[in-house]
Amino acid sequence: MSEGVSRRGLLGVGLAAAGAGVGAAAGIAGAAAATGVNPFPAAANGDESIDLSTSHPFYATAARQPQGGIRTVPQRYCVVMTFDLSTSVATDLQVLLARWSASIAQLQAGATVGSVEPAHGDGVGADTGEALDLGPASLTVTVGLGPGVFDERFGLASQRPAKLADIPALPSDRLQDELSGGDLSLQACADDPQVAYHAVRDLARIARGTATVRWTVMGFGRASAGPSQTTPRNLMGFKDGTRNITTDEDYDRFVWLDRSAGWMAGGTYQVLRKIQMNIEIWDADVVSDQQRVFGRTKIEGAPLSGGSEHTTPDFHARVAGASGATKIDATSHVALAAHENNDGVKILRRPYNYTDGLNQYGQLDAGLLFAAYVNDPDHFTRIQRRLGAVDRLNDYVAHIGSAVFAVPPAPRKGSYIGEQLFR
């Protein structure tokens, strides 16, 4: 298989050939007539090809260079795993971060973290081996340090990043302890789900004896886009991340920490939220109401005030007639999240969809693994406080998991994540 051709693309070619009969043509024509959307351009525009041989370097080549997996063009899959430290010895944490750093560098290059088959005897393999021959698949692993790293256990309180604190209680939270918090986080993103899972699996093995897994989420179907990517959709069927941060100016203003942050300069803060969606209830709602909830059209993603997807919403435009109501409801998701209505504050969104099978009621258990990167976690809190209070979307979602981590800059070769903490 050509490395520049996606598995999905190859499968699509096969299905097209197999279904090129009269029945297939009739089905396609019927779908186009029913939706008003030509399925061929829709598929082509939404399916960027991938190259599974692409790799991203782990080590920095300049001072204050961020870790990968933040501004990196979003890959198709993500696994987030958080850990509780089971040691109170600072050197144990130091060794773990050093071993993780060396291993991540190997994994991102498409290599193993050690032998899969021991050379002699009946030894256990250092690498679990399930990603052999799959290629790097654009893997990035992003390491975060939670508030607990800077408590009394390790003598690092004086190094605590200035704005690292647990996210306060927010309206509409239904947080579960087993899905919240953590001393360390790993975010593995790749264009092959097995490559992403293999990374956190091997890194979790390395952590044994020093840290235990607290919670994990496997994400699919990226819900944010890079510069060359079309806007993807969340599990509610709406485009997600249309107005995300894209410019150098906004990254510097809202994402990266500057020199005043000391050892964290070039780093950022990671906010994680597991957002459960009541998608079966949502699916029963009429589309016109769904559009009012989001403040956008479902297919195009255009603001209800008019234009196309990337048209700036006009929150003052009014419906013609006696009612005089605004075209975009003030309690719609787009209105409450817009930077124009939040003192200009923006956050970098890097979420993924997730599914956990069925819930206790026999309904689909799914939602959004939300990840945001900010240079001040309060930016997220301020926006979410407004959303949690009156967002029309609250009838269909619940925040069931939450955590915040400091994400240091990438280390230089020969160093490791957070080395400056231990000097």
N, C-alpha and C positions, 0 to 999 in steps of 0.2 A: 504494500500500500504506500502510495506517495505520502510523505510526512506533511505535505502542505494541504492535504485533503482531510477534512474532518470525517470522523466515523459517521456522524449524522448525515453529512453531505453524501457519502458513499451509499448509505442506506437509502437516502432519498432517491438516488439514481436507480437503485434496484427496484424500489417500490413503483417508481414511475414507469419503468419498463414492464413490470409485471401487470400493472393496472391500465395499460394503454388500450383498453377495449372500449366498446360502446358504453357499457355500464359505468366505467370509470369516468368517461367524458360526461355522461349525463349527470353523475354525482357532482362533479366539479362545477358544471354549469348551474346546477341547482343551488349549490352553496353560494356561488357568486351572486345569483339572483336574490337569494334570501338575505345576504349580508350587505350587498353593495360593494364588496371588496374583492378585487381580483386576487385569488390565492397565490398566484405565481410570484408577482412582485412582492407580496407580503412576506412570503417565505424567503425569497432571495435577499430582501432588505434586512431581515432579522437574523440571518445566519452567516456571521462572519467566519471565514475559514480559520482553522487553527493549525499550528505546526507543533507537534508533540516533541520535537527535538529542541525547541526553544528553551534556553536556561537564563536565569537571572543570577548575577553574582550576589553573594551574601556580604562580603567584606566591603567596607567603604574605601574609596580612593581619595577622599578629601575630608577635611574636618567638618563636623556638624552635618554629615550626610545621613538622611533618614533611613530607617530600615525599609526593606521591600514589603510589599503587601499593603501599602498605604496609598501612594500615588501610582503604583504599578497598575497598568491596564487591568481591570478586573477579570480574573479567570472565571471559569464556568462553575467551579465547585469549591466548597470551603468546609473545613472541619475546625471548630473551635473547641479547645479543651482547657479547662482550668484546674489548678492544683492547690492543695493545702500543704504547706511545709510541715513535715513531721519531725524536724530537727530544730534545735535552738543554738546550733553551732554555726557561726558565721562562715567558717571555712568550708562547711558542707555546702552551703548555698553558693559560695564562690566556685567550688569545684563543679557543681551542677551547671552553673551558667557557662563555665568554660567548656565543659563537655558538650553541652547543648550547642554552643556556638560552632565548635569544630564539626559536630555532626550535621548541623543545618547546612554548613558550607558544602559538605559532601553531598547531602541529599539534593540541594538546589542545583548541583552540577550533574545530577543524574546518577551519582555513584551510591554505593552502599555505605553504611556506617561501620563496616567491618566484614569479616568473612561470613558467608551464608553457610558454607560447608567447612567445618573445622578441618585443618590439614591433617591432624593426627587424632586418633582415638575417637571417643564418643562424646566429645564436647558439644556444648550448646552454641549455636550460631550467634554471632554478634548482631547480625541483621536478619530480620524475619523473612526477607526474600520475596515478598509478594509483588514488589514493584520491579523486579528484574525484567529487563527488556522493554519496559514501558516508556523509557525516556524521561527527561526532566519535566516535560509537560508544563513549562512555565511556573514551576513550583516556587512559592515564597513562603517562608515561615516567619511570622512576626511575634516577638517575645515581649510580654508586658509584665510589670512588677506591681502587685497590688498593695494597698495600704498596710497590710500585715507585715510586709518585708521591712517596714520602717518602724515597727513597734519595739518594745524593750528586749525582744529575744536576741537580736543580732547586733545591737549597738550602733544602728544606722539612723537613729532618729534625727540626728543633725543634718543628714543628707536627704531627708524627706523632700520630694518635690513640693513646691510652695502650694500648689492647688490640687494635690492628690488627697481626696477625701471621698468617703462613700456617698453615692447619690442619695439625697434626702428622699423621704417619702413623698410621693407624687399622687395627684388625683388619678383615680381609676387603676392604681396598682393592685394587683392580686399576687404579690410576689410569693414564691415558694423558696424556703431556705435552701433546699437541695438543688435549686437552679440559680442561686445567687452567690455573689462574693467569690473569693479565691485569692490566694497569695501570688500566684503566677498564672499567666495565660499564654497559650500558643494558638495562633491563627494560621492554619495551613491552607493556602489557596493554590489550586492547580487546574489545568484543563482536563485532567483525568482524575476521577474521584478516588481511584485506588492509589494513585500517587500521593494525594493529599492525606488519605487515611494512613497509608504506610508511614508517612513522616511522623504524625503524632503518635502512632503506635510504637515506633522505635524510640522516640523521645520519651514517651511514658515509661518504657522499659529502663531507660537510662536513669530516670528519676527515682526508681524503686529504692527504698531505704532512706530517701531524703524528702520525697513529696508523694502524696497520694492524689489520685484523680478526684476532683470534686464534682464537676458536671461537664457534659460535652454535648454539642449539637452538630449534626451533619447537614450542611447547606447545599442546595443545588439551585440552578437557575438564577444566576446573579441578578440582583435587583438594583444595579447601578451600572453606569456605562463610562468607558474611557473615551478619549477624543475621537477615535475611529469607529466607535461602536454605536449601534442604534440603541435607543432607550428600551430596556427590557420591561417585562410585566411582572407584577406580584401575583399571588394566588387569587386575588380578587379580580384579575383580568385587566387591571389598569396599569398604564405605564408608570414606572417608579424611578424617581431621581432625575426628572426632566431639568430641574433648576439646581443641579448639584454644583459644587465648586469646581472650576476648571482652570482658572488663570493663575499665573505665578503670584500676582498681587494678592489674590484672595488666599492662596496657600500661605503666604507670608503673614497675612493679617489675621487669619482665623485658625490655621492648622499648626504651623511650626513654632517651636519655642525659640526665642532669640538668645543672644549671648548672656543676657541677664539671668538666664536659667541655670548658669553654671554647667555642671556635668550633664544636665539634660538638654543643653543647647542643641538644636537640630532634631530633637525628639518631639513628642506630642503626647496627648492623653487619649486613651481608648475607652469608649463607653460601649458596653455590650448590653443588649436587651433582648430577651426572648419574648416575642409578641405572638400570642395565640390568637388565631382568627376563627370565628364561628362561620366557617365558609359555607356550610350547608344552609344556614339561615340566610346568609348573604346571597346565595344562589337563588333563593326564592323571592328576593326583592326585585321589583320592576327596574329595568335599566335606567329609566328616567330619574328614579330616586337615587340609584347608585351614583349617577352623574352629579346630582345635587350634593351628595355626601362628599364626593371628592372635589367638586368644583371644576371638573374637566369632562370632556367627552370620552367615551370608552375606547373607541377604535383609534381615533386620531390623537387623543390626548390633548386636544386644544382647550384652553380656558373657556368657560361658558360665556365670558365676555366677548368672545369672538377671536378669529385668527386661526393660526395653526399651532402645533405643539409648542414651539419655542417663542410664540408671541407672549410678551409680558402681560400678565393678567391685569385687567382694569377692575379694581375692586369697587370703583364708584359708578361703573356703568349700570344703568337702570333699565328695567323692562318697560317697554312702551305700554301705556294704558293707565288705568286708574290706580292700580296697586302701588306703582312706583318702587317696587322692590328691586334690590340690586340683583343683577344677573348671576353673580357669584355670592352665595349665601355667606354671611359673615362668620358662621360657625362651620363652614366647610373646611375640609382638611387643608386645601391649598391656601385658603385665606389665613388660617391660623398659623401655618408653618412658614409663610412667606417672610422673607427678610424685611420687606417694606413695612410689615406690621409687627416687627420684632426689633425695632431700633437698629436695623441694618445688620443684625447678627446672622451669620451663616455657619453651617456645620458641614463637614465632609461626610457624606453618607457612603457606606460600603456594605450594604446588607445582602443577604441571600434568603431564598425561600427554604423552608424545611418541612418535613413531615415525620410524624411519630406513629403512623398507623392509625389505630382507632382509639378514642378516649373511653372513659368508663361508661358513657352513654351509648356506645356503639356508633358514634359519629366520627367523621374524619378529624384527626388531630393534626393540625398543620398551622403554619403561620410564617412569620418573618424573623429570621435571625438578624437583628439590627445591630450594625456596628457603625459607630461614628468616631471620627478623629477630630480633636479640637485642641486649641492651646489653652482653653479654660473650660473645664467640665460644666461650669455654671451656664455657659452658652446653651448646652443641651438642656439643662435643667429648666432654664427660663422658658424655652420653647415648649418643652414637654408639659410644663405646668399649665400653660394655656391650652394645649391640646387635650390634656387629661381632664380639664374642667368642663369644656363645652363642645369639643369636637364631635360632630355628628357620627364620625367613624367609631366612637366609643361603644355604640350599641353592638358592634360586631367584633371588637378586639379586646384583649386583656394583656397587660404586661405581667408575665409570670416569672421572669428572671431578670436579674440586673447585676452588673458589676462594673468597676472602673479600674483602670490600670495606667501606670506611667509607662510609656514606650520610649526607652532610651534611643539615642542615635545608633546607627550601625557601627560596629567596631572595625578598626583597621586590621589587616592581616597580621597575625601574631598576637592579637588581643582578643577580647571576648566581651559580650554584652555586659554592661554595668561594671567593668573593671575598675573605673574610677572610684566606685563606692568603697573599695577595699584597700585603698592606698593609705 
